[in-house]
Amino acid sequence: MNRKLGHGMTLIDLKYRGRPGYIAAGVIDSGEGLLLVDPGPAVTLGALHKGLELLAADIGDVTTILLTHIHLDHAGGVGTLLRQNPRIQVLVHQRGARHLADPTRLVESATRIYGNLMETLWGEIAPVPAERITPLEGGERLLLGRRAIEVAYTPGHAVHHVSFLDAPSGHAWVGDTAGLLLVGGRFALPVTPPPDIDLEAWRQSHDTIGRWKPARLIHTHFGPGDDPASHLDRHETMLADWGQRVRASLAEAGTDTERADRFMQSVEAGFQDVMGADQAARIGFGGVRDSWHGLARYWRTRSPE
């Protein structure tokens, strides 16, 4: 199902693995073609095409793909889309650009995590022709068709993460920088998987987005949030809380798997207390285990002892 955001912008629910409200791809009408924001993995390209059809468009109308970062749930299908329309230009932070052109290391890293589930979870991960990639640093002001798009470097979740502000509307496409938007925007759930988590940089990225004074935050997971300042505050508070809890857990008995399981169970119990068991059960907290590992790596790289 598509969701109109106004100002010529739409979200397409990619219904990842049949799950609505989990991954959103953005469509921005530039007046001279369509811009896609984080079009998702190859396994959801069918849903992306259907969403474009509902806009009376197709992949041939797309001129530009804007990537907040290259994690597979955001960008895994880009190479496949470029085969379908070789004229698309892909904009991504310079530290992610080489991994789009040659995804070998990206695939190897993901395979260590997902093993033989790679094809099921993500589908094809095809290279993007280097000449179709425009590397970004952050700080650019892009004129794409008749849209003015500002770019900010927003690391913390990933070292190559950027965010995009549609200047006329004030809509900020923030990828994973502001976490998951839950239950109508009342809750923020951090996403802190290995290997790039950096809490200091993340706080600065919150400040960077805040200086835009956005009218809305658009979350890949999932949808628009209408109170950006409060959401960023909630997210930063939870990030700090998670960071300290994971740091303390490193001194606990047991294996990392056991520590990650205990952390996940604690987070789930906390959400059950504030939103009720039924709502919490619909969210699913399995990814919190990965978040424990990302934060544990963050602390261990700073205090190896």
Secondary structure, DSSP 4 states (H G I P E B T S, - for coil): -EEEEETTEEEEE--GGG-TTS-EEEEEE-SSSEEEE----GGGHHHHHHHHHHTT--GGGEEEEE-S---HHHHTTHHHHHHH-TT-EEEEEHHHHHHHH-THHHHHHHHHHHGGGHHHHH---PPPPGGGEEEE-S--EEEETTEEEEEEE--SS-TT-EEEEETTTTEEEEETTT-EEETTTTEEE----SS---HHHHHHHHHHHHHH--SEEEETTTEEES-HHHHHHHHHHHHHHHHHHHHHHTTSSS-HHHHHHHHHHHHHHHHHHHH-HHHHHHH--THHHHHHHHHHHHHHHH---
